[in-house]
Amino acid sequence: MKLRFNQLADQLTRGLAPVYLICGDEPYQVGEAARLIRVRATREGFDEREVLDTDGNFDWGSLAAAADAMSLFSARKLIELRVGTGKLGREGSAAVRAYCERPCPDNLLLILAPGLERKDLQTQWAKRVETVGVLVQVWPLKDRELEAWLGQRLQAAGFRPGPGVAALLAERAEGNLLAGVQEVEKLGLLHEPGPLTLDDLLGNLADSARFDLFALTDAALTGDRARVQRILTVLRGEGTAEALVLWALARELRMLAETAGASARGAATAPVLSAHRVPRMRQAAIERALRRLSPALLHALLDECALADRSIKGIATGDPWHRLAVIADTLCAGGSQLAAGAKYP
């Protein structure tokens, strides 16, 4: 049987196979898959564990000896065979095939071969393992897979993630599962279980920056162009994800556009500010900013945010950081910057 990493937990609930082979080049998944199997084995009474590390001088007869040896402490034993290079050679291949011909019900063989290449999966010993046991391939998770996996981790930690939360975590982790797990663990320390929104996430992800994203939007709101560019330089230098900066700017622009639209229609702005959960201390600054920001300009900047998003995803050309800098600077200067002849890239 051949499985992906995210299918392993479900398979283990249906019972242990006699042999497991874990291979692939994603370290976290290799370690986590092995942990899941060990935990399940312990629950099934495999209380003894014998580790065999294959090196240049490894005696492959040790595998048969470990399988045949009677345990003094437990009736069932987990044999963990660690193949660092992924290459078994002729002798190792024969030893594994021989074990698979007559697996003992009181033994569980776990083979860890992270260096195994795709072509090695076509060897006789790998195919034999797949026939009698389970082959778990752990390749790096792609965009949607990583987002779904992080969503599951958040739910397992007791959170109910809102729209975009898992996607933002996936962007922050940049394909590194361990980094994603650490972010989830940090959230568990900072927040009680329950609903988790993008607002909750944003402050935590920006904690490591000397200038956080809220400082960026506050500086843009007050029209401090020099400070805005300085904050962007620091955020870029510290490795802050472009998508995170774009999210903060777009959120501010949407709030301003809705408020400006309500004001232009002669409607009250308080319900709009309340819907966006704007603190009272920021409302005076927003009123001042709207004197220089027309609804048309704000909607034009939102269109530029959409273009920046396409640049970040590689769909459109242009440097995303340059686009973000132009958006933030125009938000600072208002119509005066466009009147001066500034052009978007």
Steps between C-alpha positions, in 0.01 A plus 500: 500500500631845407387804703567870529590643838156652558340155450713322759307593815177362357669174397646451846153516656405196293788290631876465468666353191794262562749727317522876442742680269524880535688688229517853360687827536278692745663459846202596713264257330752216526537557873129550560405189301746294704361646823142413404600140430696470825207637703257260337740210548529575872121500530491161327745349749831538314673614817857414401687692232824395331680750275730384219711773335644393165847632434798386295568205731142399575436127520171436324470174687409720798155555351418128498655463847285782638189342349577157645617612844258442787436803718554481874268791575225501238322253276504751212786707358542796264810466280610837363735476202662832415647523150678833484598494133187329369720238332478146635729327254466140394538353850259747660243453226513123550467537878190720477338273241568198721338674797192587291463137391422394857416801721449403862168621652686585822738736316442828319768616254533876444747599226607864491667585169470878444768492229311250286458626143198445278686247285579297815126447548511274194746258661387151602536558872296826493225336295495207742457738794216672315332163443509373860503834685474875453723735301467860621633765262560842655562769240474873574138617518394742228293817543149361555627186675705704748208734565265207567756328722555813711124539529485148645784581743315811619182300556694231686636776725144604586465797265223575254697685231315766306531568127857563388668397827647173374598667171690774682680243716593304188639817342700573813639146520608508133468122467690426824270272701704533818472880483124463452472268800698745713263782402201286604668417831571870560136582435406235757705688760361843411131423440228302667345219291207613287452732203821630340484793258749673273512789747611259773764355272642822360640641822665170595667452163636852509630482859857437387517818290633819654233689307186290478231520236269709715775761522513500120130571457501759779789686336323489162180630656679802649680571173854440634661396170856470632394277787292280269798433273726438799256244643470326163879478476523339844214257431663393175841463663357282776338265250137595553284337232379739229151349530488603866585863418247500215231362731556783750490772233196353321310465827565867581401610149174304508406662830587848367314446171182389677520790744565752222208358299263533794610858558455588130144365514424708808468186713641455849853363513477361854336169392777443243774565754325276750469218243877523440566509876691828479607623848374844603857626529550448122178658381626860509802402289268328252285813465811709430628246247170498311538873431786418263373158379210492257285188453627474139864501613434239769333267249791556260740396777295187564539416131875544545484260797347240268788554257753472783338172603548370145866607511553319831354183350717534190203553269589862415838661445658758727667507841231444768689708757516795259127476439435488875721806551308697234164401651611602851654826379186595304291425807722744688503777240147466368413676176805725523734221404298405193467865409878523506511246219585180689433185303444145612753249372 
